Amino acid sequence: ALHGEVAYGARRIEYAINRGERSRARLVVSPHGVVEVRVPVDYPDVKIPELVKSRSSWIVKQQAYFERYRPRELPRRYVSGESLRYL
């Protein structure tokens, strides 16, 4: 898959391009925040960044929404004297 990125204010929106047998272009934001642009096989390359820019506000909102529900992983700290399960 091809990749690209556009600027939206101070942030960069990276996206993957997926061409296939479809009738129109579609943007998808995964729960991991990955942006995928699904376009027809004959969709012009120059229009893809324009499409992403036109939907940038929505993309950022979707990424922020998913970020709220992503579990937070605390960094592991090993403290002297604590028990540690092994095998």
C-alpha positions as CSV (number, residue, x, y, z in Angstrom):
1,A,0.0,0.0,0.0
2,L,1.1,3.5,-0.7
3,H,1.5,6.1,2.0
4,G,1.3,9.9,2.2
5,E,0.9,12.7,4.7
6,V,-0.7,16.2,4.9
7,A,-0.2,19.1,7.3
8,Y,-3.1,20.1,9.5
9,G,-2.1,23.0,11.6
10,A,1.0,22.0,13.6
11,R,0.2,18.3,13.2
12,R,0.9,15.8,10.4
13,I,-1.8,13.3,9.3
14,E,-0.2,10.2,7.9
15,Y,-2.4,7.9,5.8
16,A,-2.3,4.7,3.8
17,I,-3.8,4.4,0.3
18,N,-5.8,1.3,-0.5
19,R,-7.0,1.0,-4.1
20,G,-9.8,-1.5,-5.0
21,E,-13.0,-2.2,-6.8
22,R,-15.2,0.4,-5.3
23,S,-17.4,3.2,-6.6
24,R,-16.2,6.1,-4.5
25,A,-13.5,7.3,-2.1
26,R,-13.8,6.6,1.6
27,L,-11.7,7.5,4.7
28,V,-11.4,5.2,7.6
29,V,-9.8,5.8,11.0
30,S,-9.0,2.6,12.9
31,P,-9.2,2.4,16.7
32,H,-5.4,2.6,16.7
33,G,-5.5,6.0,15.0
34,V,-4.3,4.8,11.6
35,V,-5.9,6.6,8.7
36,E,-6.7,4.6,5.5
37,V,-7.9,6.2,2.3
38,R,-9.9,3.6,0.2
39,V,-10.3,4.8,-3.4
40,P,-11.3,3.3,-6.7
41,V,-8.5,1.9,-8.9
42,D,-8.8,4.8,-11.4
43,Y,-8.9,7.6,-8.7
44,P,-6.3,10.3,-9.5
45,D,-3.3,10.4,-7.2
46,V,-3.4,14.2,-7.0
47,K,-6.9,14.2,-5.5
48,I,-6.0,12.0,-2.5
49,P,-4.2,14.7,-0.5
50,E,-7.0,17.1,-1.2
51,L,-9.5,14.6,0.1
52,V,-7.5,14.0,3.3
53,K,-7.1,17.8,3.8
54,S,-10.8,18.4,3.4
55,R,-11.6,15.8,6.1
56,S,-8.7,16.7,8.4
57,S,-10.9,18.1,11.2
58,W,-13.0,14.9,11.2
59,I,-9.9,12.7,11.2
60,V,-8.4,14.5,14.2
61,K,-11.7,14.2,16.1
62,Q,-11.8,10.5,15.4
63,Q,-8.2,10.0,16.5
64,A,-8.9,11.9,19.7
65,Y,-12.1,9.9,20.4
66,F,-10.2,6.6,20.1
67,E,-7.3,7.9,22.1
68,R,-9.7,8.5,25.1
69,Y,-10.6,4.8,25.2
70,R,-7.1,3.3,24.6
71,P,-5.9,1.6,27.7
72,R,-3.0,3.3,29.4
73,E,0.0,1.1,30.0
74,L,2.0,2.2,33.0
75,P,5.8,1.7,32.8
76,R,6.9,-1.4,34.8
77,R,9.1,-0.7,37.8
78,Y,10.9,-3.4,39.6
79,V,11.3,-2.7,43.3
80,S,13.8,-4.4,45.4
81,G,12.2,-7.0,47.6
82,E,8.9,-7.4,45.6
83,S,7.8,-10.9,44.6
84,L,8.0,-11.7,40.9
85,R,6.2,-14.7,39.3
86,Y,8.5,-16.9,37.3
87,L,7.3,-19.8,35.1
